[in-house]
Amino acid sequence: MSFGRKKGNNEGIKLTKDSYAKAKNFLSFVKPYAFVYIVGFVFLLLSSGVSASLPIFLGQILGAESSEFSADWNFASTENIYGVLSILAVLLPLQAIFSFIRIITFHHVTHNSIRDIRKKAFEVLIKSPMAYFDASKTGETISRISNDTEQIQETLTTTVAEFLRQVIIVVFGLIFIFVISPKLVLIMLAVIPLAAITAMLFGKFIKKLSRSAQDETAKSNNIIEEALVGIKSLKAYANEFLELKKYSSAVTNIKSLNMKVALWRGIFVAFIVTILIGAIIFIIWQGIEMVHMGGSGGIEKKEFFQFILFTVMLGTSIGSIPDLFAKIQKSIGATESLINIIQQETEKIDATKPVSNSKFLTGRIELKNLNFSYPSRKETQILNGLNLNIKSGEQIALVGSSGSGKSTIASLLLQFYKLDGGEIHFDGKNATEYPVNELRSQMAFVPQEVILLGGTIEENIRYGKPEASHEEVISAAEKANATEFINGFPDKFDTIVGDRGIQLSGGQRQRIAIARAILRDPAILILDEATSALDSESEVAVQDALNKLMQGRTSVVIAHRLSTIKNANSIVVMNKGKIAEQGTHEELVSIENGVYKRLSQLQFS
């Protein structure tokens, strides 16, 4: 469910030189399989050569004189019809073998290349900074990786090979018929410039329409994704009609664009076919005249049939080339979208190996003159010259009104965003000097809204430490006060939690997240309003688990309910990106007209 969505337009869909440059970058994924591709190309040449030679032999048969049907024939001799038939008997099985090898090799290259680009795209996505996800829509991103790669796959496996095959047939055919009759070739060639210019103009137009259809498809996927993620709100507000209306509008736009593509393709094909058929009829008429001439300036009957067969083959090939070319052009847009994802800036993370389990932080944190605004909202200053020191093992609570910068501090500690100014130090060392994934391995984060993986309870707990044993998982669950409800399920730790953990209650999901953090055994714990959305009974169980989790480690607690942080070593009151007050609960409530005192009076009165 989206708000303030801009209506789709054709802006940003125009392909430029940069589009083709990015398409060339895609070839780097094909390069590792270059040898196999070359083998496939060789068999493509052989297959195309056989196809192009068939009119020669068929023309000989159709235009054969009675003397050429003699019983005295030599195998594979072109002077005898039976010899020609023996050649065809050999060529046809060879054609089948050549085509089989061509298809297998091209598919091998394509499927390996697509696998590599999907892996690379996903790797880049999970290594992308949070700023990317703030600015992009999940549904559209998924569409790029799934739909666009499928389109490229079809192009590489079928379209490119067929395009090259038709080009080879056209070149070979033109050379052969030019030898037969330059006059007839010139008549036929008069049609080609018209077809070529039309194909070029059509190709540019169809690229634009196809890219528009791709963008609309991505938008429709985003509508589905948002509706399903927010399905509870959708149903609670009875907005099924609204969402269906939005999706119906999106898919109707897709249909309209695709029908527009089909219409123009149909017009183009009809135009090309009319020209080609007209040219073929005219050539046949001229050819018959030349057969009747005989001798000087004329042609033999079998040459006439060869010419006609080649002309029909060339007409078919030339007619199919624009459509194949349009499909290739269409895939360039898809390639550009994928390359845009792959070439974007990422965090410096080595995702090819797991992070080490060694504990190298004691948990001392220093925030020095922090200035920050979100990349998508640069005009709004969130933190303004903020300074804060947190001792190792200390429990610090952050409180304040919405938008004061509490959750932003949590995001910056986790290195989700780059600072506009200032520094964050861990154990006296600038955060930028640590490998970002190794630094994050020293922390655990428990958010307000826990989203679990779709697997089992044990898999979700083990997410905090993938190599943990079953006994370690059970121990973490016990410390998180989660074993009672887990053992209440028939499958216990093997219980499937459902998509995003929908089979569990909010309190149960929260305790799974706490168990995950306990298993991680971090030096620094970050809690972002971890109990604010729970009922009183669940809050008691979760808060008890959190108290166990916070023992002996640096804890940064973002709290809405002040009752949960009364015992914190220090409470930091945020206001407009700065620290307004800091102290213990007792110290802060004693400040006359203080922000914290006013908040506590509102909550405890």
C-alpha positions, 0 to 999 in steps of 0.5 A: 500500500503506497502513498503519494505514488507518482503516476507512471510516465515515459521519463527515464526509459530512453536508451542512450550510448550509456545503455549500450555500454552497460549492455557490453558490461553484461558480456563480462558475465559471458566471458568465463564461458567464452570457449563454449560460446565459440564452440556453439558459434562454430556449430551455428555457422555449420548449421547456417551453412547447411541451411543456406546450401539447401536451395542449391540442391533443391533447385537442381532437383526442381530444374533437372533435365531428363538426362540427369536422372540416369541410372549411372550415378556416382555417390554425392555427384552434383551431375546426377539427381540421385547424387544430389539426393545422396548429398541431402541424405548426409546433410540433413542428419548433420544439420540435426547434429549441428543444431543440437550442439548449438542449442546445448552450448548456447543454453550452457553459456546462458544459464551459467551467465544468468546464474552468475548475474543473479548471484552478483545482483543479490550479493550487491543488494545485500551489501548495499547501504540502507540509503539504497533501500530508503530510496527504492521499492522492494517490488520493483527491485525483485522484478528487475532480478527475476523478470529482467533476467528471464527476458535476457535469458530468452534473448541469449538462448534463442534470439541472438542465435537465431538473429546471427543464423538469419544474418549468415543465411542472408549474406551467403544467399546474396553472394550465391544469387549474385553469381547466378544473376546480378540483374535479379539481385539488384532488383531485390536489393532495391527493397532492402534499404527501405526495409532496413530504414524501417527496421531501424526506426521501428527498433528505436520506437519498440525499445521505448515502448518495451521499456515502459512495459517493463517499468509498469510491470515492476510497479505492479509487482511493487503494489502486490508486495506492499499489499501483502506486507500490509495485509492486516492494515488493508483488511482492517481498513477494508481497502480491498477495493482501493488496492484492487483498483490500483493493481487493475489500473497498473496491469491495464497499463501493462496490457495497453503498452504490450498491445501497442507494441503488438500493434506496431509490430503487426503494422511493421511486419505487414509492411515488410511482408507486402514489400517482400512478396511484391519484390518476389513476384516481380523477380519471378516474372523477370526470372521467367523472362531470363529463362526464355532468353537462354544463352547469353544474358539468360539463365538455366532453369535450375538456376532460376529455381535456385534463385527463387528458393534463395529469394524466398529464404532471404525474404523470410530471413530478412523479414524475421531480422527486424523482429529479432532485432527488436527483441534484442533491443528490448533486452538491452533495457533489461540489461541496463536495469540489472547493470545499474543494480550491480554497479551501484556503490556497496558497503565494503563487505566480504560476503564470500565468507562468514564473519569471525566469532572472536570478540574484540570489543569491550563495548566502550563507545564515543560519539563525537560531534555527530551531524547527520541527515538522511540521504533522502531528506538532506534538508532535514538535520536529524543530529546536530553536533551530538556528543555522548560517551558510553562506558563498557558494560553501561546501560544507556537509555535514549528517550525523547519525542518522535523525530528527536534522533533516538533511532537514528543513533541506533542506525549510526552505531550499526553503520547503516549510514555515513555521517555528515560530520563527526566520528563514532569510536569503538574502544577508542578507535574510529568506526571507519577503521574496522571492517563494517561486517566485523564491527557489526558482528560485535553487536546485536539488534532487537527492533520494535517490529521483529520480522522472522525468516520463513523457516523453523524456530530453531533456524530463526534463533540460529540466525544470530550464530549460524554455526551454533549447536542445538544445545546452544539454541535451547540454552539461548531460548531458555534465557529468553523465556521462550522455551515454555511456548516453544515446547507448547507447539507439537513440533517444538523447535522445528515449528514453522513460523510462517512468512515473516513469523506470522504464526507467532504472537508479537511477544513470541517473536520478540523473545525469538529475537532476544534468543537470537541476540543471546546466542550472538553474545554481543559486546554491544546490545541495541534495543529499539523500543523492543517492548513498546508494542506488547501487551502487559503480560508479554512485556513482563516476560520480554523485559525479564529476558532483556534484563538477562540479556543486558547483564555484563554488556554495553546496552543502548536502549531506545525507550518509549515506556519510561518504566522499562529504563528507570534502572539504566545507568544513564538516561539521555533525553533527546530533543531536536537532534541534541542532548537536552538532559542526561542523568539517572532517573532520580536525577532527571525527575528532580529537574524543575520544568525538565523534559524528562520530568514532564514525560514521566509525569505524563506516563506515571500520573 
